[in-house]
Amino acid sequence: MFHRNARLTVHGRRLLVERVRTGRPVAHVAAEMGISRVTAHKWMRRWRAEGEQGLHDRSSRPRTTPHRTAGAIEARVCRLRQDRKLGPARIGPILGLPASTVHRVLVRHGLNRLAWLDRSTGQLIRRY
């Protein structure tokens, strides 16, 4: 989804490629279209590498997360939350993790609110 005054939509990128392919300098085409040379070269480089698909927007989500908390540690965090009903500030020192990391793990597993857990069993309550 593009905003109203976007300089380069997919159609605009195709137009950029077509104009450069006719033999015109990238800098001149960029000036005509109101974009920087760097941006024009970026789209030309993507088009040369990937073809038509390279002119479409990409997701900003990282492909890998090398420093993500290990699954075994996440399981221990969830188990402590459900068994002892401790918060991130209390679970963190037990496992040697920062409270912010513990909170992020609890959010990922839907256990970040004690009100969402059954008091006796510690299981997640699905109300609706």
C-alpha positions in Angstrom: 0.0 0.0 0.0 1.5 3.3 -1.1 0.8 6.7 0.3 -0.7 9.4 -2.0 2.5 11.2 -2.9 4.8 8.1 -3.3 7.6 8.7 -5.8 8.2 5.1 -6.8 5.4 2.6 -6.9 5.9 -0.7 -8.8 4.7 1.1 -11.9 7.2 3.9 -11.4 10.0 1.4 -10.9 9.1 -0.2 -14.2 9.2 3.2 -15.8 12.6 3.9 -14.4 13.9 0.6 -15.7 12.4 1.2 -19.2 13.9 4.7 -19.4 17.4 3.5 -18.4 17.2 0.5 -20.8 16.8 2.9 -23.7 20.3 4.1 -23.0 19.7 7.2 -20.9 22.0 7.8 -17.9 20.6 6.7 -14.5 21.3 10.1 -12.9 19.3 11.9 -15.6 16.3 9.6 -15.2 16.5 9.9 -11.4 16.5 13.7 -11.6 13.4 13.6 -13.9 11.5 11.3 -11.6 12.5 13.3 -8.5 14.5 10.5 -6.7 18.1 10.2 -5.7 20.7 8.5 -7.9 21.4 6.0 -5.1 17.7 5.0 -5.1 17.6 4.7 -8.9 20.8 2.5 -8.9 19.3 0.4 -6.1 16.2 -0.5 -8.1 18.3 -1.0 -11.3 20.5 -3.4 -9.4 17.5 -5.3 -8.0 16.0 -5.5 -11.5 19.2 -6.9 -13.0 19.6 -9.5 -10.2 15.9 -10.6 -9.9 14.1 -9.3 -12.9 10.5 -8.1 -12.6 10.1 -9.7 -9.1 12.9 -7.4 -7.9 10.8 -4.3 -8.4 8.2 -5.4 -5.8 8.5 -4.4 -2.1 10.1 -6.8 0.3 9.2 -7.7 3.9 11.3 -6.0 6.5 11.1 -9.0 8.7 14.5 -10.6 9.3 15.1 -13.9 7.6 17.0 -15.3 10.6 17.3 -14.4 14.3 20.6 -15.8 15.4 20.4 -14.6 19.0 16.9 -15.8 19.7 16.5 -17.5 23.1 16.8 -21.2 22.9 13.7 -23.4 23.0 14.8 -25.2 26.2 15.2 -21.9 28.0 11.8 -20.7 26.7 10.2 -23.8 28.0 11.8 -23.3 31.5 10.5 -19.7 31.5 7.0 -20.9 30.7 7.1 -23.6 33.2 8.2 -21.2 36.0 5.5 -18.8 35.0 2.8 -21.5 35.1 4.0 -23.4 38.2 5.1 -20.6 40.5 3.3 -17.6 38.8 6.3 -15.4 39.0 6.9 -12.3 37.0 9.8 -11.5 34.7 11.7 -9.7 37.4 11.7 -12.8 39.5 12.2 -15.4 36.7 15.1 -13.5 35.2 17.6 -14.0 38.1 16.6 -17.6 38.5 17.5 -18.4 34.9 20.2 -15.8 34.5 18.3 -13.8 31.9 17.3 -10.1 31.7 13.7 -9.4 32.7 13.1 -7.8 29.3 14.0 -11.1 27.6 11.8 -13.1 30.0 8.9 -10.7 29.2 9.4 -11.1 25.5 9.3 -14.9 25.8 6.1 -14.7 27.9 4.5 -12.5 25.3 5.5 -14.8 22.6 3.8 -17.7 24.4 0.7 -15.7 25.5 1.6 -16.0 29.2 2.4 -12.3 29.8 -0.8 -11.6 31.9 -1.3 -13.5 35.1 -5.1 -12.7 34.8 -5.1 -14.9 31.7 -3.9 -18.0 33.7 -6.1 -20.2 35.8 -5.0 -19.7 39.4 -5.1 -23.3 40.4 -3.6 -25.1 37.4 -1.6 -22.2 35.8 -3.0 -23.1 32.3 -3.9 -20.5 29.8 -7.7 -19.7 29.9 -9.4 -19.3 26.6 -12.5 -17.2 27.3 -13.7 -16.7 23.8 
